[in-house]
Amino acid sequence: MAACMVMGVLQRKVTVLSLTFRRHKFKKKWATTLPKLPSSSLALQYFDINYSMQFGEQWPSIRISLLCEQKPDCFGLLEYYLMDASSLLPVLALDIQHGHSVLDLCAAPGGKTLALLQTNNCRFLTANDLSVSRCKRLQTVMRSYVPRDQRTDKNVQITTRDGRLWGDVENSTYDRVLVDVPCTTDRHSLLEEENNIFHRMRTKQRQMLPLLQTELLLAGILSTKPGGEVVYSTCTLSQLQNEYVVERAVELAASEHGVHVEPQDLSCFRKVFKDTFNFYQDCRVGELVLPHLTANFGPMFFCKLLRIR
Ligand SMILES: C[S@@+](CC[C@H](N)C(=O)[O-])C[C@H]1O[C@@H](n2cnc3c(N)ncnc32)[C@H](O)[C@@H]1O
């Protein structure tokens, strides 16, 4: 009886040992041969976890809309510049009045810059972008769409600087500033592998986005004149890149620079465009266009700040 028990224990140990041995033997191989997921699938996994918590039962509908082709036509004719209709909302929110000086801090490839110029109200416009190659695209867009007499050195300047340092260069200078920051570009990340921010090699860059966005918005605030306005915009649903960035930049402007800005009520956009866009109802600051199969635009977050002093 005792011998049987000993044998039983030994057998169990041997089984455990051999299982352990097998597991260790193959562990490394499993890890190295793990199939590499495309970046767009990583993006979907990430969004499923985060946005299902943020949007609850609305997430399945937003998800399917994001994954659908938005529009079938794409001829790229120079008579019109094709972009998501919701991209015009930040430009409209900026409310450019006749004679205003305007800074577009992250301007390339230039869809919103074009819309800013089309208001015909800019006395002077500076379009800036850190990326040299994207600035070249911006220049091509300007040449292709804006009549020569409207893009002289007196009207428009294109610069290639780090926008985070703009507050040091031109402090309290512009009537209106647009800060259309780099973000996780949610729709692009789900549909395109090229230049995808969810690529494994870009994880660090993705994690640093909220910090970069805060620094850019802060620089935008500092380069706005007292009494002037700044609009912050992204094309992500992420609260961390939207409301949190705005709230942090407002805090930093006051505590580090003694500059006071106030978020402005943009609910009129929700009313005026209720038949065109599907707005999220629960933003703490700003407005957010949610993709929906019946109104498949966005995501587009935009928030306006008035500089008090
Ligand atoms: C969302 S895109 C801008 C899109 C553009 N406003 C439009 O409507 O076509 C963000 C841009 O920010 C630029 N960017 C990234 N870091 C920057 C920085 N530190 N300073 C200025 N621009 C930056 C990127 O090169 C990119 O072109």
The ligand as an SDF file (V2000), in Angstrom:
LIG
                    3D

 27 29  0  0  0  0  0  0  0  0999 V2000
   -3.1920   65.8550  -38.1320 C   0  0  0  0  0  0  0  0  0  0  0  0
   -1.8040   66.3400  -39.0500 S   0  0  0  0  0  0  0  0  0  0  0  0
   -2.2590   67.9360  -39.6000 C   0  0  0  0  0  0  0  0  0  0  0  0
   -3.2690   67.9090  -40.7160 C   0  0  0  0  0  0  0  0  0  0  0  0
   -3.4890   69.2640  -41.3320 C   0  0  0  0  0  0  0  0  0  0  0  0
   -3.9020   70.2480  -40.3490 N   0  0  0  0  0  0  0  0  0  0  0  0
   -4.5170   69.2030  -42.4350 C   0  0  0  0  0  0  0  0  0  0  0  0
   -5.6820   69.5710  -42.2110 O   0  0  0  0  0  0  0  0  0  0  0  0
   -4.1460   68.7860  -43.5300 O   0  0  0  0  0  0  0  0  0  0  0  0
   -0.6210   66.6980  -37.8190 C   0  0  0  0  0  0  0  0  0  0  0  0
    0.6500   67.3010  -38.3500 C   0  0  0  0  0  0  0  0  0  0  0  0
    1.4610   67.6810  -37.2320 O   0  0  0  0  0  0  0  0  0  0  0  0
    2.7920   67.6490  -37.6580 C   0  0  0  0  0  0  0  0  0  0  0  0
    3.6630   67.6940  -36.4600 N   0  0  0  0  0  0  0  0  0  0  0  0
    4.0430   66.6860  -35.6560 C   0  0  0  0  0  0  0  0  0  0  0  0
    4.8320   67.1410  -34.6660 N   0  0  0  0  0  0  0  0  0  0  0  0
    4.9280   68.4800  -34.8410 C   0  0  0  0  0  0  0  0  0  0  0  0
    5.6060   69.5240  -34.1470 C   0  0  0  0  0  0  0  0  0  0  0  0
    6.3330   69.2670  -33.0500 N   0  0  0  0  0  0  0  0  0  0  0  0
    5.5070   70.7770  -34.6120 N   0  0  0  0  0  0  0  0  0  0  0  0
    4.7750   71.0460  -35.7210 C   0  0  0  0  0  0  0  0  0  0  0  0
    4.1250   70.1030  -36.4210 N   0  0  0  0  0  0  0  0  0  0  0  0
    4.1870   68.8370  -35.9860 C   0  0  0  0  0  0  0  0  0  0  0  0
    2.8840   66.3750  -38.4810 C   0  0  0  0  0  0  0  0  0  0  0  0
    3.9840   66.4320  -39.3650 O   0  0  0  0  0  0  0  0  0  0  0  0
    1.5250   66.3870  -39.2030 C   0  0  0  0  0  0  0  0  0  0  0  0
    1.6500   66.9080  -40.4850 O   0  0  0  0  0  0  0  0  0  0  0  0
  1  2  1  0
  2  3  1  0
  2 10  1  0
  3  4  1  0
  4  5  1  0
  5  6  1  0
  5  7  1  0
  7  8  2  0
  7  9  1  0
 10 11  1  0
 11 12  1  0
 11 26  1  0
 12 13  1  0
 13 14  1  0
 13 24  1  0
 14 15  1  0
 14 23  1  0
 15 16  2  0
 16 17  1  0
 17 18  1  0
 17 23  2  0
 18 19  1  0
 18 20  2  0
 20 21  1  0
 21 22  2  0
 22 23  1  0
 24 25  1  0
 24 26  1  0
 26 27  1  0
M  CHG  2   2   1   9  -1
M  END
$$$$
